[in-house]
Amino acid sequence: MTLDVYLSIFTLMFFSLGINLISLKTKIPYTVLLVIGGSLLVPLSKIEIFSFVTSFQLTPESLFFVFLPILIFESAYNINIRNIKENKFSISMLAIVGLLISTFFIGFVGHWCFHLLGYDVPLLVTLLFGAIISATDPVAVLSLFKDYGAPRRLTLIFEGESLFNDGTAFAVFLVFLSIIQHGFHGTETVLQGVFSFTTMILGGGFFGLFMGLLFSKLIEWVKGNEHLEITLTLLVAHFTFLFTELISEKLVIYDHHIHFSSIIATLVSSLVLGNFGRYKMSSGVEEYMEKFWSYFAFLANSLVFILMGLLFASLSISIHVAIFPIMLMILLVAVARALSIYLSIGMANLNKSEDDIPMNWQHLLSWGSLRGAIAIVMVMFIPNDLSLPNWNYDFTIKEFITAITIGSIYFTLIIKATTIGKVIRWLKIDELLPHEKISYFKSQALIYQTLKAKTLQLSEHKDISNAQYQALTTEFHALYQQVCQQCQDNNKDSGHVAENMLLIYTLAVQKSELKELFRRDEINESIYKRNLSILETQIERVEQDKPQVGSLNIYFEGWIIKFNHLLHRLLFLPDSMSETQEHYLYYRTQHKLITKVLEELVLIKNSPLIEIFDSPKAIQNATHIYQQLKSKNIQQMKHELLSNKDLLDDLNAQSAIALLNITKSDTLKELHENEIISSKLYILLKNKLNEEQIFNPDPDIFYKE
């Protein structure tokens, strides 16, 4: 039996790879094909030689404790908290208010519709289903949003809603499940339900914050030991999830069980690790973790959606009995989603602290609401023997809810997921911004120019005949002229668009240089994050054609540094550097970034990129702006240097030592990668250089004038 289970797991994994290839060829969403493929495996398993295929089945425990933490961590790890903060009200309204509107609409209207049509389905059952089906699943939608070019902010709002409403939905689900199991006792039950919901959300959030900070600190302590860093990152999701469940089992106050949401806790800890802990990792580990968790989530989703298809195909409730309730609930779920979107976003738009969400975005959010793993998790947590006094059907409550849940999931996957692209185009959400249109044509022009140059090279090397060269050159030249004409036709404000394109490029150059400075330990985590935040804000504002922030120092506020120093004192931690040193390091980093941009602007004139940035005035304006910034920045550095020379000399010395140590490691690594030295010599030299203190000289000698 054990052999059959293992064989089943690996067969399903292999099966999912084949489905993925079909998805790439047909452009049908991957998750849609997975559930269809899973359904087809049931008749296949009836053949004796393939009977092992269904040996591995989802259990509530495996889905809840193994798969769910993986899916939550992978989604939350890559979300930028700054973007969440900028859209916090909209996301909160969707994830909490919108979900509650959907849950109670489905519950009460569903109960009324069933009663009207002669079905005696209790209100608590429809409310339980409402909580299960109201949580959205971002897996298929987000990939489609990216494929069809949905705006970044819209994608972020949907992803934020999907993440946070998982925890909200599960909390509401547990409240209704408890009421069914223990009965409704009026006001007491309502108050207890509100209290349980609040403690689950707040308790889970605070515990997740604690775990995220704890693991971030642990990763910082072991930085440089890649195996330990990776292990800690792997543990954070499941440890947070399991410890939250353990606390919920053991924590009793005044004879009341206090339950924390393990989903919310894992979500918050993953957000903290992704936004703070990742900067404490070694650069190689950080890049590796993103790829690893992406694969891990792909594997988990593949198994969950395939097994979802198996589950639907093996339902014990007869399809002719379930088909009408399924169709009714599909309609109600669609109406509830639309109602929850328009009401919650309507309220969010009244709050002028955030940009309004346009109506065409609301239409897409209403239609693009797929359901998936979290709904299956909740269904499987319903006890098999769950019943109510007035439940008089041959099938159980769990079988009934499972049927209408999976039916609703199938509808969202097969109908909604396959039409999202058409809806995006119909709503004109994928329309390019002015600078994107010009970039589109100019990038094509650059490609055709590059192809012409490559064709000439092939001809000179006698790889193609003269006739072939002439034919290819003529073709590429014609395409180049065509694209240039299209560019002129679409370029109504050439100077402004060219400047925006160039500004985005210079900001991207700064981001790349900033990351390299951080990798070489020339700047600390605090300076890196502040500069990164400024650059990302500037890029987003250019993309939205908004004016830039007035100063590079708008986020560099002294109270942040003071708070950081106060926190270190309260926790008995040593300050890494003084406030003066923080200021100077910040200005010095800005100086390096600005210098890098000025160098790039000079190089553009003699590089193929001139094909894209072909506006001399735009390049001249950008050069002038950055030269002014550099001049101002030098004055700021001089001011800090004159008043605190000794402290800043010490800072420069530390930075130089860090850079020399990185140079030492990089040089050794390059020798090994180029096979100039053997692995044996690499290890010997690495150990020897680590033992030596060449770059930690006596301070009196190092700072001597």
C-alpha positions in Angstrom: 0.0 0.0 0.0 2.8 2.4 0.9 4.5 1.7 -2.5 1.2 2.6 -4.2 1.0 5.9 -2.4 4.5 6.9 -3.4 4.0 5.7 -6.9 0.7 7.8 -7.0 2.5 11.0 -5.8 5.3 10.8 -8.4 2.8 9.8 -11.2 0.7 12.9 -10.3 3.8 15.1 -10.4 4.7 13.7 -13.8 1.1 14.1 -15.0 1.2 17.7 -13.9 4.3 18.4 -16.1 2.5 17.0 -19.1 -0.5 19.3 -18.3 1.8 22.3 -18.0 3.2 21.6 -21.5 -0.4 21.4 -22.9 -1.2 24.7 -21.1 1.8 26.4 -22.7 0.7 25.2 -26.2 -3.0 25.9 -25.9 -2.8 29.0 -23.7 -5.5 27.5 -21.5 -4.9 28.4 -17.8 -2.8 25.7 -16.1 -5.2 25.3 -13.1 -8.2 24.7 -15.4 -6.4 21.8 -17.1 -5.3 20.4 -13.8 -8.8 19.9 -12.4 -10.1 18.5 -15.7 -7.1 16.2 -15.8 -7.7 15.1 -12.2 -11.3 14.2 -13.0 -10.2 12.1 -15.9 -7.8 10.1 -13.7 -10.8 8.5 -11.9 -11.9 6.3 -14.8 -8.3 5.6 -15.6 -7.8 4.2 -12.1 -10.6 1.7 -12.7 -8.1 -0.1 -15.0 -6.2 -2.6 -12.8 -2.7 -1.6 -13.9 -3.4 2.1 -13.1 -5.3 1.5 -9.9 -2.4 3.0 -7.9 -3.1 6.5 -9.4 -5.8 7.3 -6.7 -3.8 5.8 -3.8 -2.6 9.3 -2.6 -5.6 11.4 -1.5 -5.9 14.7 0.2 -6.5 14.6 3.9 -7.5 17.6 6.0 -4.2 17.3 7.9 -1.9 17.1 4.8 -3.8 20.0 3.0 -3.9 22.2 6.1 -0.5 21.6 7.7 1.7 20.8 4.6 0.3 22.5 1.5 -1.4 25.6 2.8 1.6 27.1 4.6 3.6 26.7 1.3 1.0 28.5 -0.8 0.6 31.3 1.8 4.4 31.8 2.2 5.1 31.9 -1.5 2.4 34.5 -2.2 3.2 36.8 0.8 7.0 36.6 0.5 7.1 38.6 -2.7 4.6 41.3 -1.8 6.0 44.7 -1.0 4.7 46.0 2.3 5.1 49.6 1.1 2.6 48.9 -1.7 0.3 47.2 0.8 0.4 50.4 2.9 -0.3 52.6 0.0 -3.5 50.6 -0.8 -4.3 49.4 2.8 -7.8 50.8 2.9 -8.9 49.3 -0.4 -7.4 45.9 0.4 -8.9 45.9 3.9 -12.4 46.8 2.6 -12.2 44.0 0.0 -10.6 41.4 2.3 -12.9 42.0 5.3 -16.0 44.1 4.5 -16.3 42.6 1.0 -15.9 39.1 2.2 -18.5 39.6 5.0 -21.0 41.1 2.5 -20.5 38.1 0.2 -20.8 35.5 3.0 -24.0 36.9 4.4 -25.6 37.5 1.0 -24.9 33.9 -0.1 -26.1 32.7 3.3 -29.4 34.6 3.6 -30.4 34.8 0.0 -29.3 31.2 -0.6 -31.5 30.0 2.3 -34.4 32.0 1.0 -34.0 30.7 -2.6 -33.7 27.1 -1.5 -36.8 27.5 0.7 -38.7 29.1 -2.2 -37.9 26.2 -4.5 -38.9 23.6 -2.0 -35.4 22.6 -0.6 -35.2 22.6 3.2 -31.6 23.8 3.6 -30.9 25.4 7.0 -29.6 28.9 7.2 -26.4 27.9 9.0 -25.5 25.5 6.2 -25.8 28.3 3.5 -23.8 30.7 5.8 -21.1 28.0 6.2 -21.0 27.6 2.4 -20.9 31.4 2.0 -17.8 31.7 4.2 -16.1 28.8 2.3 -16.7 30.2 -1.2 -16.1 33.9 -0.6 -12.3 33.6 -0.4 -10.6 34.2 -3.7 -7.6 32.3 -5.1 -4.9 34.3 -6.9 -3.0 31.5 -8.5 -4.5 31.5 -12.0 -5.7 35.1 -12.1 -2.4 36.7 -11.3 -0.6 34.9 -14.1 -3.3 36.0 -16.5 -3.2 39.5 -15.2 0.6 39.6 -16.0 0.1 37.9 -19.4 -2.5 40.4 -20.5 -0.8 43.5 -19.1 -3.1 44.5 -16.2 -1.9 47.6 -14.3 0.5 46.9 -11.5 -1.8 48.5 -8.8 -4.8 46.5 -9.9 -2.7 43.3 -9.7 -1.4 44.3 -6.2 -4.9 45.0 -4.9 -6.2 41.7 -6.1 -3.3 39.8 -4.7 -3.6 41.6 -1.4 -7.3 40.9 -1.2 -6.7 37.2 -2.0 -4.0 36.8 0.7 -5.8 38.6 3.5 -9.3 37.3 2.8 -8.0 33.7 3.2 -7.5 34.3 6.9 -10.8 36.3 7.3 -12.8 33.6 5.5 -11.3 30.8 7.7 -12.0 32.7 10.9 -15.7 33.2 9.8 -15.9 29.6 8.7 -14.7 28.4 12.2 -17.3 30.7 13.9 -20.2 29.2 11.9 -18.9 25.7 12.3 -18.7 26.1 16.0 -22.3 27.4 16.1 -23.5 24.4 14.1 -21.7 22.0 16.5 -22.7 23.7 19.8 -25.9 25.4 18.9 -27.1 29.1 18.7 -27.9 30.8 22.0 -28.9 34.2 21.0 -26.8 37.3 22.0 -24.3 35.2 23.9 -23.4 33.2 20.7 -23.2 36.4 18.6 -20.8 38.1 21.1 -18.7 35.0 21.4 -18.5 34.8 17.6 -17.4 38.4 17.3 -14.9 37.9 20.1 -13.5 34.7 18.4 -13.3 36.4 15.0 -11.4 39.4 16.5 -8.9 37.3 18.5 -8.2 35.1 15.6 -7.3 38.0 13.3 -5.5 40.2 15.9 -3.8 37.3 17.7 -2.7 35.7 14.5 -1.3 39.0 13.3 0.7 39.8 16.4 2.1 36.3 16.7 3.0 36.3 13.0 4.8 39.6 13.4 6.8 38.1 16.3 7.7 35.0 14.4 8.7 37.0 11.3 11.0 39.3 13.3 12.4 36.3 15.2 13.4 34.4 12.1 14.7 37.5 10.4 17.0 38.0 13.4 18.1 34.3 13.3 18.9 34.6 9.6 21.0 37.8 10.3 22.9 35.9 13.0 23.8 33.0 10.6 24.5 35.2 7.5 27.3 33.7 5.4 26.3 30.1 6.2 24.1 29.4 3.3 22.8 26.1 4.5 21.5 27.5 7.8 20.0 30.5 6.0 18.0 28.3 3.6 16.9 26.0 6.4 15.6 28.9 8.5 13.7 30.3 5.5 12.1 26.8 4.9 11.1 26.5 8.5 9.4 29.9 9.1 6.2 29.1 7.3 5.5 25.7 8.8 6.8 26.6 12.3 4.6 29.7 12.5 1.6 27.7 11.3 2.1 24.8 13.7 3.0 26.9 16.7 -0.1 29.1 16.2 -2.3 25.9 16.1 -0.5 24.7 19.3 -1.1 28.0 21.1 -4.8 27.9 20.0 -5.1 24.4 21.6 -3.4 25.3 24.9 -4.4 28.9 25.5 -7.4 29.2 27.8 -8.4 32.4 29.7 -11.3 32.3 32.1 -12.4 29.0 30.7 -12.5 30.4 27.2 -10.4 28.9 24.4 -8.5 31.7 22.7 -8.0 30.8 19.0 -5.3 32.5 16.8 -5.6 32.3 13.0 -2.7 30.2 11.8 -3.3 31.5 8.2 -3.0 35.2 9.3 0.0 34.4 11.4 1.8 32.6 8.5 0.8 35.4 6.2 2.2 38.2 8.4 5.4 36.3 9.2 6.0 35.7 5.5 5.4 39.4 4.8 7.9 40.4 7.5 10.5 37.9 6.2 10.0 38.9 2.6 10.3 42.6 3.4 12.9 42.6 6.2 14.5 39.2 6.5 15.4 38.9 2.9 17.9 41.8 3.2 19.7 39.9 6.0 20.4 36.9 3.7 23.4 36.4 1.6 22.9 37.6 -2.0 23.1 34.1 -3.4 20.6 32.7 -0.9 18.1 35.5 -1.6 18.1 34.8 -5.4 17.9 31.1 -4.8 15.0 31.3 -2.3 12.7 33.1 -4.8 13.2 30.4 -7.4 12.9 27.6 -4.9 9.7 28.8 -3.3 8.2 29.5 -6.8 8.9 25.9 -7.7 7.7 24.6 -4.3 4.3 26.5 -4.8 4.0 25.3 -8.4 4.4 21.7 -7.1 1.9 22.2 -4.2 -0.7 23.9 -6.5 -0.3 21.1 -9.1 -1.1 18.4 -6.6 -3.9 20.3 -4.9 -5.7 21.1 -8.2 -5.3 17.6 -9.6 -6.6 16.0 -6.4 -9.4 18.5 -6.4 -10.5 17.0 -9.7 -10.2 13.5 -8.2 -12.3 14.6 -5.3 -15.1 16.0 -7.5 -15.2 12.9 -9.7 -15.5 10.6 -6.7 -18.3 12.5 -4.9 -20.8 10.2 -3.2 -23.8 12.5 -3.8 -25.6 11.8 -7.1 -24.9 14.4 -9.8 -28.6 14.6 -10.8 -29.5 15.5 -7.2 -26.7 18.1 -6.9 -26.9 19.7 -10.3 -29.7 22.2 -9.5 -28.2 23.3 -6.1 -24.9 23.7 -7.9 -26.3 25.9 -10.6 -28.3 28.0 -8.2 -25.2 28.6 -6.0 -23.0 29.4 -9.0 -25.5 32.2 -9.8 -25.7 33.5 -6.3 -21.9 33.4 -5.8 -21.4 35.5 -9.0 -24.0 38.1 -7.8 -22.5 38.1 -4.3 -19.0 38.8 -5.7 -20.3 41.7 -7.8 -22.2 43.2 -4.9 -19.3 42.9 -2.5 -16.9 44.5 -5.0 -19.1 47.5 -5.9 -20.1 48.2 -2.3 -16.7 47.8 -0.6 -14.8 49.6 -3.4 -17.5 52.3 -3.4 -16.8 52.9 0.3 -13.1 52.7 -0.3 -13.3 55.4 -3.0 -14.9 57.8 -0.5 -11.6 57.7 1.4 -9.5 60.2 -0.5 -6.3 59.1 1.1 -5.9 56.6 -1.8 -6.4 57.0 -5.6 -9.9 55.9 -6.7 -10.3 52.5 -8.2 -11.9 53.0 -11.7 -15.1 51.3 -12.7 -13.5 49.1 -15.3 -11.1 47.7 -12.6 -14.1 46.9 -10.5 -15.8 45.0 -13.3 -12.6 42.9 -13.7 -12.3 42.3 -10.0 -15.9 41.1 -10.0 -15.4 38.7 -12.9 -11.9 37.6 -12.2 -12.6 36.0 -8.8 -11.5 32.4 -9.0 -11.8 29.9 -6.1 -9.3 27.2 -5.2 -7.2 25.6 -2.4 -8.5 27.5 0.6 -12.1 26.5 -0.2 -11.1 22.9 -0.4 -9.2 23.2 2.9 -12.3 24.4 4.7 -14.6 21.8 3.1 -12.3 19.0 4.3 -12.3 20.4 7.8 -16.1 19.8 8.1 -16.6 16.7 10.2 -18.1 13.8 8.3 -20.9 13.4 10.9 -21.8 17.1 11.1 -25.6 17.3 11.2 -28.6 19.5 12.2 -31.9 18.4 13.7 -33.9 19.4 10.6 -31.4 17.9 8.1 -33.5 15.1 6.4 -31.5 14.1 3.3 -29.8 10.9 2.4 -26.5 12.7 2.0 -24.6 14.5 4.8 -24.1 18.2 5.2 -20.4 17.8 4.3 -21.3 15.9 1.0 -23.8 18.6 0.1 -21.4 21.5 0.7 -18.5 19.6 -1.0 -20.7 19.2 -4.1 -21.8 22.9 -4.4 -18.3 24.1 -3.5 -16.4 22.1 -6.1 -19.2 22.9 -8.7 -18.6 26.6 -8.0 -14.8 26.2 -8.2 -15.2 24.4 -11.6 -17.3 27.2 -12.9 -14.8 29.9 -11.9 -11.9 27.9 -13.4 -13.5 26.7 -16.6 -15.7 29.7 -17.5 -14.1 32.7 -15.7 -10.5 31.9 -16.0 -10.7 31.1 -19.7 -12.4 34.5 -20.5 -10.4 36.9 -18.3 -8.2 37.8 -21.3 -11.2 38.8 -23.3 -12.7 40.7 -20.4 -9.4 42.6 -19.9 -9.4 43.6 -23.6 -13.1 44.5 -23.7 -12.7 46.8 -20.7 -9.5 48.3 -22.3 -7.5 47.6 -19.1 -4.5 46.4 -21.1 -4.1 49.7 -23.0 -0.6 50.9 -23.1 0.5 54.2 -21.4 2.1 56.8 -23.8 5.7 55.9 -22.8 4.9 52.2 -23.1 3.6 52.7 -26.7 6.7 54.5 -27.7 8.9 52.0 -25.9 7.0 49.2 -27.8 7.8 50.7 -31.2 11.4 51.9 -30.4 12.3 48.5 -28.9 11.2 46.9 -32.2 13.3 49.4 -34.1 16.3 48.6 -32.0 15.8 44.8 -32.6 15.6 45.3 -36.4 18.7 47.5 -36.4 20.5 44.8 -34.4 19.4 42.2 -36.8 20.7 44.2 -39.7 24.1 44.5 -38.0 24.1 40.8 -37.3 23.2 40.0 -40.9 26.2 42.0 -42.1 28.4 40.1 -39.7 27.1 36.7 -41.0 27.8 37.9 -44.6 31.4 39.0 -43.7 32.0 35.6 -42.1 30.7 33.9 -45.3 27.9 32.2 -43.2 25.3 33.4 -45.7 25.4 34.2 -49.4 25.4 37.7 -50.8 21.8 37.1 -52.2 20.6 36.0 -48.7 22.3 39.0 -47.2 20.6 41.4 -49.6 17.2 39.8 -49.0 17.4 39.8 -45.2 18.8 43.4 -45.1 15.9 44.6 -47.3 13.4 42.8 -45.1 14.8 44.2 -41.8 15.1 47.7 -43.3 11.5 47.7 -44.4 10.3 46.5 -41.0 12.5 49.2 -39.4 11.0 51.9 -41.5 7.5 50.7 -40.8 8.0 50.7 -37.0 9.6 54.2 -37.2 6.5 55.5 -39.0 4.2 53.9 -36.4 6.3 55.5 -33.7 5.9 58.9 -35.3 2.2 58.4 -35.7 1.7 57.6 -32.0 4.2 60.1 -30.6 2.1 63.2 -30.0 4.3 64.5 -27.2 7.7 63.2 -28.1 9.7 65.3 -25.6 7.7 64.4 -22.6 7.5 60.7 -23.5 11.2 60.5 -24.2 12.0 62.1 -20.9 9.7 59.6 -19.0 11.4 56.7 -20.8 14.8 58.0 -20.0 13.9 58.7 -16.4 12.6 55.1 -15.9 15.9 53.8 -17.4 18.0 56.0 -15.0 16.0 54.8 -12.0 16.5 51.2 -13.1 20.3 51.8 -13.3 20.2 53.2 -9.8 18.3 50.2 -8.5 20.9 47.8 -10.0 23.8 49.8 -8.7 22.2 50.1 -5.2 21.8 46.3 -5.0 25.5 45.9 -6.0 26.5 48.3 -3.2 24.5 46.3 -0.7 26.0 43.0 -1.9 29.5 44.4 -1.4 28.6 45.6 2.1 29.3 49.2 1.3 25.9 50.2 2.8 23.8 48.7 5.5 20.3 47.3 5.3 18.7 50.5 6.6 20.3 52.7 3.9 19.5 50.1 1.2 15.8 49.9 2.0 15.4 53.7 2.2 17.0 54.3 -1.1 15.1 51.3 -2.7 11.8 52.7 -1.4 12.6 56.1 -3.0 13.5 54.6 -6.3 10.5 52.3 -6.5 8.2 55.2 -5.6 9.8 57.3 -8.4 9.4 54.5 -11.0 5.7 54.0 -10.1 5.0 57.8 -10.4 6.7 57.9 -13.8 4.7 54.9 -15.0 1.5 56.7 -13.8 2.7 59.9 -15.4 2.6 61.7 -12.1 5.1 64.4 -11.0 8.2 63.2 -9.2 8.7 63.7 -5.4 10.3 67.0 -4.6 13.4 65.7 -3.0 15.5 62.6 -2.8 15.4 63.0 1.0 11.6 62.9 1.3 11.8 59.5 3.1 15.0 60.2 4.9 13.4 61.4 8.2 15.4 61.8 11.3 12.7 60.4 13.6 13.0 57.0 11.9 16.7 56.8 12.8 15.9 58.0 16.4 13.2 55.4 16.7 15.6 52.7 15.5 18.2 53.7 18.1 15.6 53.7 20.8 14.4 50.2 19.8 18.1 49.0 20.0 18.4 50.4 23.5 15.1 48.8 24.7 16.3 45.5 23.4 19.8 45.9 24.8 21.2 45.8 21.3 24.3 47.8 20.2 23.7 50.5 17.6 25.4 49.8 14.4 26.2 53.4 13.7 25.3 56.9 15.0 22.7 59.2 13.5 25.4 61.3 11.9 27.0 58.3 10.3 23.6 57.2 9.0 23.1 60.7 7.3 26.5 60.7 5.8 26.2 57.1 4.5 22.9 58.0 3.0 24.3 61.0 1.1 27.4 59.0 0.0 25.1 56.3 -1.4 23.1 58.9 -3.3 26.4 60.3 -4.7 27.4 56.9 -6.0 24.0 56.3 -7.6 23.9 59.8 -9.3 27.5 59.3 -10.6 26.6 56.0 -12.1 23.6 57.5 -13.9 25.7 60.3 -15.3 28.2 57.8 -16.6 25.4 55.8 -18.3 24.0 59.0 -19.9 27.4 59.6 -21.5 27.5 55.9 -22.7 24.0 56.0 -24.2 25.1 58.4 -27.0 27.6 55.8 -28.3 25.5 52.7 -27.7 22.6 50.9 -29.5 20.2 52.4 -26.8 20.4 55.7 -28.6 17.8 54.0 -30.9 15.3 54.2 -28.0 16.5 57.4 -26.3 16.9 59.3 -29.5 15.9 62.7 -28.1 19.0 64.9 -27.5 16.9 67.3 -25.5 15.7 64.5 -23.2 19.3 63.3 -22.6 20.4 66.9 -22.0 17.6 67.6 -19.5 18.3 64.4 -17.6 22.0 65.2 -17.5 21.3 68.7 -16.2 19.0 67.4 -13.5 21.4 64.8 -12.2 24.3 67.2 -12.3 22.3 69.6 -10.1 21.5 66.7 -7.7 25.2 65.7 -7.6 26.3 69.2 -6.7 23.7 69.5 -4.0 24.6 66.1 -2.7 28.3 67.0 -2.5 27.5 70.0 -0.3 25.4 67.8 2.0 28.3 65.4 2.4 30.7 68.2 3.1 28.5 69.6 5.8 28.4 66.3 7.6 32.1 65.7 7.1 33.2 69.1 8.6 31.2 68.7 11.8 32.0 65.0 12.5 35.3 64.2 10.8 36.4 61.5 13.3 33.2 59.6 13.2 33.0 59.7 9.4 36.6 58.7 9.0 35.7 55.6 11.0 32.7 54.9 8.8 34.8 55.3 5.6 37.4 52.8 7.1 34.7 50.3 7.9 33.3 50.6 4.4 36.7 50.2 2.8 37.4 47.1 4.9 34.1 45.5 3.9 34.7 46.3 0.3 38.2 44.8 0.4 36.9 41.6 2.0 34.2 41.2 -0.6 36.9 41.8 -3.3 39.0 39.1 -1.7 36.1 36.6 -1.8 35.0 37.6 -5.4 38.5 37.2 -6.7 38.9 33.8 -5.2 35.5 32.7 -6.5 36.3 33.9 -10.0 39.5 32.0 -10.0 37.6 28.8 -9.1 34.7 29.4 -11.6 37.2 29.9 -14.4 38.9 26.7 -13.5 42.2 28.5 -12.9 42.4 26.8 -9.5 41.0 23.4 -8.5 38.3 22.8 -5.9 40.9 21.6 -3.5 42.9 24.8 -3.8 39.8 26.9 -3.6 38.8 25.3 -0.2 42.4 25.6 1.1 42.7 29.3 0.1 39.2 30.1 1.3 40.0 28.7 4.8 43.4 30.4 4.9 42.0 33.9 3.9 39.1 33.5 6.4 41.7 32.9 9.2 43.9 35.9 8.2 43.1 39.4 9.5 44.6 41.3 6.6 41.7 43.6 6.3 41.3 44.2 10.1 44.5 46.3 10.8 45.3 48.2 14.0 43.0 51.2 14.2 45.8 53.6 15.2 47.8 52.7 12.1 44.8 52.6 9.8 43.5 56.1 10.7 47.0 57.7 11.0 47.3 60.8 8.9 
